[in-house]
Amino acid sequence: MATSLLIKTVKTLLMTSALTAATLASAALPVQWQLDDSHTRVGFSVNHLGFSTTMGHFNDVKGAVNYDIKAPNKASMDFSIATDSIDTNWDARDAHLKKDEFFNVAKYPTMTFKSTSVTFKNPQQAKVTGDFTMLGQTKPLTLDVTLNKIANSPLTKEPVIGFRATGIIDRAAYGMTAFASGITTEVPIQIDGELVEKKATAKNKAK
């Protein structure tokens, strides 16, 4: 009985997802998107000497995404993070993390991610692989992305894509080996955000 109910539930969810995808595919949605700064957070966490988990995020993140719901696997994204905007809720620690042995913000003011492939497993979940650059070194990085919701905002009446992306960055592979014996080198990251339609600049509008 329980197994039968579970199968019916899964089928219902799949049908609902397919219906939602079909409805959205027929909607007039933009192809070019940008991060909504006020609703985007790039967070990370590290284990501190086995005692606790220290969390932080970056306050200055910019990004652009090309995403056509009718051709999702052709999506692309390009993000830039200002390393000087690191925030762990402790000024002294933030100052230390900005020094040469960690982010070396004076020499490397940005980290970047540029996608090279996007593969959707279903209408809501995708694997995004790209080139991640930190401390002047570029290496492949894969993110698991979930589209939470695609709809018009009840506040702005404009289309919004809500998403979450997760992955793991091996900081030691980029040369950030400071305190590797006590502080996590494999760093989980989580990006929660909203995408809104990319607006034309004043210069482009003038044309």
Secondary structure, DSSP 8 states (H G I E B T S, - for coil): -HHHHHHHHHHHHHHHHHHHHHHHHTS---SEEEE-GGG-EEEEEEEETTTEEEEEEES-EEEEEE--TTSGGG-EEEEEEEGGGEE-S-HHHHHHHTSTTTT-TTT--EEEEEEEEEEESSSSEEEEEEEEEETTEEEEEEEEEEEEEEEE-TTT-SEEEEEEEEEEEEGGGGT--TTTTTB-SEEEEEEEEEEEE----HHHHH-
